[in-house]
Amino acid sequence: MPNISGKKVLFIIAQQNFRDEELFEPKAVLEAAGASTTIASKKAGSATGMLGGKANASLALSDVSPGDFDAIIFVGGGGSSVFFNDPAAHDLAKEAAAQGKILGAICIAPSILANAGLLRGKKATAFSSEAQNLRDNGAGYTGQPVTVDGKIITGSGPAAAKEFGKKIAEALAE
C-alpha cells in the first residue's frame, strides 16, 4: 500500500442505513496507509448502518468545507438515497470536483454524483439498480467492481469495498 500520511479523507454517510462494509473497510484501508478520516452526515451525531454498525458523524454536511479534505467519499446503503437529490450534497460534490479533489462513491451512492451532473462523459460503476440512472445522466456504466475515471472512483457494492479503498489510497498517493 502507498504511504498517504497527511492526507485527509471525508466519508459522507446516511444517519440510518449506511452500508457498514462500505464505510468500515475503505476507512480501515485508508487509515492503515496513513490517512486521517472524518465522517459527516446530514447532522452531526451517531449513525447506524444496515447491519447495525455504529459510526459517529463529527460534522454536519452543512459544515463541511471541501478544501479541508483531499478526498470526499459517499458511502452507499439504502440510506444514502437521502442524498440523491440533496442540493447540499450536490454542491459539496461539485465544489470538491472543481477543486480537483478525489471524489468517491460506492453502491447506490454513485447516483448522487450522477444526479449532480458529475458523471457525464465519465466511466463509472454502481450497484446494478442504479445502472440506468447513471446512463440517463451521461455516464458510461461499466458494471465492474471498481471503476476509476480521472479523480472519480466508483464502487459497485459491499463486495468491492476493500478494493474501492485501495483505489482511493492509490489515487491519493499520486
Sequence and secondary structure as in RCSB ss.txt:
>XXXX:A:sequence
MPNISGKKVLFIIAQQNFRDEELFEPKAVLEAAGASTTIASKKAGSATGMLGGKANASLALSDVSPGDFDAIIFV
GGGGSSVFFNDPAAHDLAKEAAAQGKILGAICIAPSILANAGLLRGKKATAFSSEAQNLRDNGAGYTGQPVTVDG
KIITGSGPAAAKEFGKKIAEALAE
>XXXX:A:secstr
    TT EEEEE  SEEE HHHHHHHHHHHHHTT EEEEEESSSEEEEETTS EEEE EEGGG  GGG SEEEE 
 SGGGGGGTT HHHHHHHHHHHHTT EEEEETTTHHHHHHTT STT EE   GGGHHHHHHTT EE   SEEEET
TEEEE SGGGHHHHHHHHHHHHH 
